[in-house]
Amino acid sequence: MNSTILRRTRHTRISHVDTLSGYDPAYTLLYKIGAGLGCTIRQLLSLTVDQVKNRDYLKAYVGPLQIRRSWHIPADVQEEIRAYTKGRTGSAPLFILQNGSRLTARQACDVFDNLGLVDGSFLPITMRRYYDVTGDIIFPAHMLQTTEQEALQLIQVC
């Protein structure tokens, strides 16, 4: 699990979105939704167009304890989702590459890992954001099923 963390500061996270813009738009959208919601890449890849399009928020069960989490989708990401899903409806998979094939977990993990972002889970990113805002490490430690010290190391606050 030690390779599942975002190793950079908030400013660098923004630059990673810029870096991802050189890839297929599916990767950028996957990163933005994943960092906001905090669930695994496999959970995100199971999303359909109907579950995301024209929604103000997303819900998911995250972490090993399956804790329910809601994320209000920012207006800019909602606009990006609308543009990305234009012409698609129903139970079609959300993340489709420009060549028409479905984005796989292996493809996403490879790209994110090559950029040093995440490998399999966005939960540590979300817990880092939570810690930055509240200063509370107890909840992140509980979500990550570690001690407080290990949680600090995992989200790289130390």
TANORZI-V740265 format. One record per run of one state. SS is the DSSP state (a for helix, b for strand, c for the rest). FROM is the first residue (numbers start at 1). TO is the last residue. If there is no record, write none. Layout:
ss	from	to
SS	FROM	TO
SS	FROM	TO
//
This chain:
ss	from	to
c	1	9
a	10	20
c	21	24
a	25	37
c	38	39
b	40	40
a	41	45
c	46	47
b	48	48
a	49	52
c	53	56
b	57	62
c	63	66
b	67	72
c	73	74
a	75	84
c	85	92
b	93	93
c	94	95
b	96	96
c	97	101
b	102	102
c	103	104
a	105	114
c	115	120
b	121	121
c	122	122
a	123	134
c	135	137
a	138	144
c	145	147
a	148	154
c	155	158
//
